[in-house]
């Protein structure tokens, strides 16, 4: 039985027998009116989209709260990921959680955007009608008009940063033309489309004016930047011009593709001190058999020669890569060769993933996913065991050296920082003893005193 107010007066026109629980809910909602919870799932490219949307919502008079542990806004926007099965499941579960909040009147409006709704909009609309509206990967700014406002052109290139004040992600292109056998990205994002150099540099300058010092350059395919817009590789020029902007302290490059790699980029990385000696380049495998079945458009020899050339041209570079095991057609001989490749190349940073059969991809339509899941997991574990030993040896070799470190945050026992070889959230960290106060976002030359697993102590 609901409790009822038994008073001789009314509040804001409510009858005296109005249910107390409902009254409290109305009061709660009024406290969080014009507050919007934004939940971002998936990669940093999704995060940039969310930050752009939040800046427009701010301009329209809303208060935006990102990835709150205790969402309380009257409106929620879920920015979904649809890359692989686990990511899709997480997105669906998150939508269901907020649909339940809406059912219990803790939420007035629920919107969904991003990769999952781009790919499966019709299915989502039919299966989850609790959502007020779905937006695709590129139509999410329509949400502003649907809330009764206009997009503000004066802040079109601005964002509400969700990262610490000293670093930000810069998305320089969208989409991919590679069509690797296992990958659903082209099905979601479409063909590769580069942003104009001047627009990117203007965004960097604005971020510098807000105190950003470190820039993570991201795209589905950095290597192809500029080809569609300028008919030639433009990544080297973009990075060089970016490095000349006053206030840019670190530039770090993510998600290059080995085929048609822009080799002049290596000169820029070698010559420009604020371009980190760091390159994230996904290789996926190492044998001709697997590179052909994965449709990677490169031979094993050419790929190995590229890695050697990068190390030769940029001494001291940190290479991050991702590898995939369990793809249809991978034999034990292929896997053993991949292990040898990892031992030989000694990647400073490496991730390994088991093949996931994604509908609509070339692999799903042309290959049988016949490698058992336990075999896939065994291969992941074996490869990561090799990499763990390599990473530990590389970290141990840094002990006793003086390294430049940026401070990300303060915890109870340590300050937490990173070197130029460490990207936020995915790489190693430096734990700094609290011998004296340090400033968050500042750079310090520190002596490395020890290492443990993937982290350093200074």
C-alpha positions in Angstrom: 0.0 0.0 0.0 1.3 3.4 -0.9 1.8 6.0 1.8 -0.4 9.0 1.4 0.0 12.6 2.5 -2.7 13.5 5.0 -2.5 17.3 5.1 -5.0 20.1 4.8 -3.0 21.9 2.1 -1.7 21.1 -1.3 1.9 21.6 -2.7 2.2 23.1 -6.2 -1.4 22.1 -6.9 -1.1 18.5 -5.8 -4.1 17.0 -4.0 -3.6 16.3 -0.3 -4.1 12.5 -0.8 -1.3 12.5 -3.5 0.9 9.4 -3.0 4.0 10.3 -1.0 6.3 8.1 -3.1 5.2 9.8 -6.3 5.6 13.2 -4.7 9.2 12.3 -3.7 9.8 11.1 -7.3 8.5 14.4 -8.7 10.7 16.3 -6.3 13.7 14.1 -7.2 13.1 14.6 -10.9 12.8 18.4 -10.5 16.2 18.4 -8.8 17.8 16.7 -11.8 15.8 18.6 -14.5 18.0 19.3 -17.6 20.6 16.8 -16.4 21.7 14.3 -19.0 23.6 11.1 -18.3 25.9 10.1 -21.1 27.2 6.5 -21.1 30.0 5.7 -23.6 30.8 2.1 -24.5 33.6 0.9 -26.7 36.6 2.8 -28.1 38.1 6.2 -27.8 36.6 7.1 -31.2 33.1 6.7 -29.6 34.3 8.9 -26.7 35.1 11.8 -29.1 31.6 11.6 -30.5 30.1 11.7 -27.0 32.3 14.7 -26.1 31.1 16.6 -29.2 27.5 15.8 -28.4 27.9 16.9 -24.8 29.4 20.3 -25.8 26.3 21.0 -27.9 24.0 19.9 -25.1 25.9 22.2 -22.7 25.4 25.1 -25.2 21.6 24.2 -25.2 21.5 24.6 -21.4 21.8 21.0 -20.2 24.1 19.6 -17.5 25.9 16.6 -18.8 27.3 13.8 -16.5 29.5 11.2 -18.2 29.7 7.5 -17.2 28.4 8.2 -13.7 28.3 5.3 -11.2 25.1 6.7 -9.9 23.1 8.1 -12.9 20.4 10.5 -11.8 19.6 12.6 -14.9 16.1 12.9 -16.3 17.5 12.0 -19.7 20.0 9.3 -20.6 22.0 8.8 -23.8 23.8 5.5 -24.4 26.6 5.6 -26.9 26.9 1.9 -28.0 29.6 -0.3 -29.4 28.8 -3.0 -32.0 32.3 -4.3 -32.9 32.2 -7.8 -31.5 29.8 -10.1 -29.7 30.9 -9.1 -26.1 30.6 -5.4 -26.9 27.2 -5.9 -28.4 26.0 -7.8 -25.4 27.3 -5.1 -23.0 25.5 -2.4 -25.1 22.2 -4.3 -25.0 22.5 -4.9 -21.2 23.2 -1.2 -20.6 20.1 -0.3 -22.7 18.0 -2.7 -20.7 19.3 -1.3 -17.4 18.2 2.2 -18.3 14.9 1.0 -19.8 14.2 -0.4 -16.3 14.9 3.0 -14.8 12.5 4.6 -17.2 9.9 1.9 -16.3 10.1 3.0 -12.7 9.9 6.7 -13.6 13.5 7.5 -12.7 14.1 8.5 -16.3 12.0 10.7 -18.6 13.8 10.1 -21.9 16.1 7.4 -23.1 18.2 7.7 -26.3 20.6 5.4 -28.0 23.4 6.2 -30.5 26.6 4.8 -31.8 27.8 1.7 -33.7 25.2 -0.8 -32.5 22.3 1.3 -33.5 24.0 2.2 -36.8 24.1 -1.4 -37.7 21.0 -2.8 -36.1 18.6 0.1 -35.9 15.5 -1.6 -37.3 16.0 -4.7 -35.0 16.6 -2.5 -31.9 13.5 -0.4 -32.6 11.4 -3.6 -32.9 12.9 -5.3 -29.8 13.4 -2.4 -27.5 10.6 0.1 -28.0 11.3 1.6 -24.5 14.0 3.7 -26.2 12.5 7.0 -27.3 14.8 7.3 -30.3 17.8 5.6 -31.9 20.5 7.5 -33.7 23.2 6.1 -36.0 27.0 6.6 -35.9 26.7 9.8 -37.9 23.2 11.2 -37.1 23.6 11.7 -33.3 23.5 15.5 -33.6 19.9 15.2 -34.6 19.3 14.6 -30.9 19.8 18.4 -30.3 16.8 19.2 -32.6 14.7 16.5 -31.1 15.1 18.1 -27.7 13.9 21.4 -29.2 17.2 23.2 -29.7 19.5 24.1 -32.6 23.1 23.0 -33.1 25.3 25.9 -32.1 27.8 26.6 -35.0 30.1 28.6 -32.7 31.2 25.4 -30.9 31.0 23.0 -33.8 34.6 21.9 -33.3 34.6 22.0 -29.5 34.1 19.2 -27.0 33.3 18.7 -23.4 36.4 16.7 -22.3 35.8 13.6 -20.3 39.5 12.8 -20.0 41.9 14.5 -17.5 42.5 18.1 -18.5 46.0 17.5 -19.8 45.2 15.0 -22.6 42.6 14.4 -25.3 41.9 12.2 -28.3 41.9 13.6 -31.8 39.9 11.7 -34.4 41.3 12.5 -37.8 39.2 10.2 -40.0 36.3 7.8 -39.9 35.7 4.5 -41.7 37.9 1.9 -43.4 38.5 0.6 -46.9 40.5 -2.5 -46.0 37.6 -5.0 -45.5 39.7 -7.6 -43.5 37.9 -10.9 -43.3 37.0 -10.7 -39.6 36.2 -7.0 -39.2 32.7 -5.4 -39.0 34.0 -1.9 -38.9 33.5 -1.1 -42.6 29.9 -2.4 -42.2 29.3 0.1 -39.4 31.4 3.2 -40.4 31.5 2.9 -44.2 34.3 4.0 -46.4 37.3 5.9 -45.1 36.7 9.6 -44.8 39.5 12.0 -43.8 38.9 15.3 -41.9 40.5 18.4 -43.4 44.0 19.2 -42.0 43.0 22.8 -41.2 39.9 21.6 -39.2 42.1 19.2 -37.2 44.7 21.8 -36.4 42.0 24.3 -35.4 40.7 21.7 -32.9 44.2 21.1 -31.5 44.7 24.8 -31.0 41.4 25.1 -29.2 42.3 22.2 -26.9 45.7 23.7 -26.2 43.9 26.9 -25.1 42.0 24.8 -22.6 45.2 23.3 -21.1 45.6 20.1 -23.1 49.2 19.1 -23.6 49.1 15.5 -24.9 47.2 14.3 -28.0 46.3 10.8 -28.9 45.8 10.7 -32.7 43.1 8.1 -33.5 41.4 6.6 -36.5 40.3 3.2 -37.8 43.2 3.5 -40.3 45.8 6.2 -39.8 47.8 5.0 -42.7 45.2 6.0 -45.2 44.7 9.5 -43.9 44.4 12.1 -46.7 44.2 9.7 -49.7 40.5 10.3 -50.2 40.7 14.1 -49.6 44.1 15.0 -51.0 44.9 12.1 -53.3 48.1 11.3 -51.4 49.3 10.3 -47.9 49.0 13.3 -45.6 49.6 11.8 -42.2 53.3 12.9 -42.1 52.3 16.5 -43.0 49.5 16.6 -40.5 51.6 15.3 -37.6 54.5 17.6 -38.5 52.2 20.7 -38.6 50.6 19.6 -35.4 54.0 19.3 -33.7 54.7 22.9 -34.5 51.8 24.3 -32.5 53.0 25.9 -29.4 51.8 24.1 -26.3 51.7 20.6 -27.9 54.0 18.5 -25.7 53.2 15.0 -26.8 51.6 13.5 -29.9 51.0 9.7 -29.9 49.7 7.7 -32.9 47.1 4.9 -32.7 45.8 2.3 -35.2 48.1 2.4 -38.2 47.7 -0.2 -40.9 50.9 -2.0 -42.2 49.8 -2.0 -45.9 50.7 1.2 -47.7 52.3 2.6 -44.6 53.4 6.3 -45.1 57.1 5.9 -44.6 57.8 9.6 -44.3 56.0 9.5 -41.0 59.2 7.9 -39.6 61.3 11.0 -40.4 58.8 13.2 -38.6 58.8 10.8 -35.5 62.6 10.8 -35.5 63.0 14.6 -35.9 60.2 16.1 -33.8 60.8 15.8 -30.1 57.2 16.2 -29.2 56.1 13.3 -31.4 56.3 10.3 -29.1 58.4 7.4 -30.2 55.3 5.2 -30.1 53.2 3.6 -32.8 50.1 1.5 -32.5 50.1 -0.7 -35.6 47.7 -3.8 -35.7 49.4 -6.7 -37.4 47.0 -9.6 -36.6 49.2 -12.4 -37.7 52.6 -13.4 -39.2 52.2 -16.2 -41.8 51.3 -15.9 -45.5 48.5 -18.4 -45.0 46.8 -16.4 -42.3 47.5 -12.9 -43.8 45.9 -14.1 -47.0 42.9 -15.7 -45.3 42.5 -12.5 -43.2 42.6 -10.4 -46.3 45.4 -8.2 -44.9 46.9 -7.3 -48.3 50.4 -7.8 -47.2 52.9 -10.7 -47.2 54.7 -12.0 -44.1 58.1 -10.9 -45.5 56.9 -7.4 -46.3 55.3 -7.0 -42.9 58.5 -8.2 -41.0 60.6 -5.9 -43.2 58.3 -3.0 -42.3 58.7 -3.6 -38.6 62.5 -3.8 -39.0 62.5 -0.5 -41.0 60.4 1.3 -38.3 62.8 0.2 -35.6 65.8 1.2 -37.8 64.4 4.6 -38.7 63.1 5.5 -35.2 65.6 4.2 -32.7 64.0 3.5 -29.3 60.5 3.4 -30.7 57.8 1.6 -28.7 55.6 -0.6 -30.9 52.1 -1.6 -29.8 50.3 -4.3 -31.8 47.3 -6.5 -31.7 47.3 -10.1 -32.8 44.4 -12.5 -33.5 44.4 -16.3 -32.9 41.7 -18.8 -33.8 40.8 -17.3 -37.2 39.4 -20.0 -39.5 42.3 -21.8 -41.2 44.9 -21.2 -38.5 46.8 -24.3 -38.1 49.1 -25.3 -35.2 52.0 -24.6 -37.5 50.6 -21.0 -38.1 50.3 -20.5 -34.4 53.8 -21.8 -33.7 55.1 -19.4 -36.3 53.2 -16.6 -34.7 54.8 -17.4 -31.4 58.3 -17.3 -33.0 57.4 -13.9 -34.6 56.5 -12.4 -31.2 59.7 -13.7 -29.7 61.7 -12.2 -32.6 60.0 -8.8 -32.8 59.8 -8.2 -29.1 56.9 -5.8 -29.2 56.9 -3.4 -26.2 53.1 -3.5 -26.0 50.9 -6.3 -27.4 47.3 -7.5 -27.1 45.9 -10.8 -28.3 42.3 -11.6 -29.2 40.5 -14.7 -30.1 38.6 -14.7 -33.4 34.9 -13.7 -33.1 32.6 -14.7 -35.9 30.7 -11.5 -36.8 27.7 -11.7 -39.1 28.1 -9.9 -42.4 31.9 -10.2 -42.5 33.8 -12.1 -45.2 34.8 -14.7 -42.7 31.3 -15.3 -41.5 30.1 -15.8 -45.1 33.0 -17.7 -46.6 34.7 -19.7 -43.8 33.6 -22.2 -41.2 34.4 -21.1 -37.6 35.7 -24.6 -36.7 38.4 -23.9 -34.2 37.1 -24.8 -30.7 36.8 -22.0 -28.2 39.1 -23.8 -25.7 41.8 -24.0 -28.4 41.4 -20.3 -29.2 41.7 -19.5 -25.5 44.8 -21.7 -25.1 46.4 -19.9 -27.9 45.6 -16.5 -26.4 47.1 -17.6 -23.1 50.2 -19.0 -24.6 50.9 -15.9 -26.7 50.2 -13.5 -23.8 52.5 -15.6 -21.5 55.3 -15.0 -24.0 54.5 -11.3 -24.2 54.4 -10.9 -20.5 58.0 -12.2 -20.2 59.1 -9.8 -23.0 57.4 -6.8 -21.4 58.8 -7.6 -18.0 62.4 -7.7 -19.5 61.8 -4.4 -21.3 60.5 -2.8 -18.1 63.4 -4.2 -16.1 65.8 -2.6 -18.6 64.4 0.9 -17.8 65.3 0.6 -14.1 68.0 3.2 -13.2 67.2 5.4 -16.2 65.9 9.0 -16.0 62.6 9.3 -17.9 60.2 12.1 -18.6 56.8 11.3 -17.0 53.5 13.1 -17.1 51.4 12.9 -14.0 47.8 11.6 -14.5 46.4 11.4 -11.0 47.0 11.1 -7.3 46.1 8.0 -5.3 46.5 7.2 -1.6 50.1 5.9 -1.8 51.4 7.0 -5.1 51.2 9.6 -7.9 50.4 7.8 -11.2 52.1 8.9 -14.4 53.1 7.7 -17.8 56.2 7.8 -20.1 56.0 8.7 -23.8 55.8 5.0 -24.4 52.5 4.6 -22.5 49.1 5.6 -23.8 46.3 6.3 -21.3 44.2 3.3 -20.0 45.8 0.7 -22.2 49.5 0.7 -21.4 51.9 0.6 -18.4 51.9 3.2 -15.7 54.6 4.7 -13.5 54.0 4.7 -9.7 55.8 7.6 -8.1 56.5 7.7 -4.4 55.1 10.7 -2.5 58.4 12.2 -1.4 57.2 15.7 -2.5 54.0 17.1 -4.0 53.6 16.8 -7.8 51.2 18.7 -10.1 48.6 16.7 -12.0 49.2 17.2 -15.8 52.8 18.4 -15.3 56.0 16.7 -16.7 58.8 15.6 -14.5 62.2 13.9 -15.1 62.1 10.9 -12.7 64.5 8.1 -11.9 63.1 4.6 -12.3 63.7 2.6 -9.2 62.0 -0.7 -10.0 59.6 -2.6 -12.1 56.8 -5.1 -11.5 54.9 -6.9 -14.3 54.0 -4.1 -16.7 54.5 -1.1 -14.3 57.4 1.0 -13.2 58.3 2.6 -9.9 59.9 6.0 -9.6 
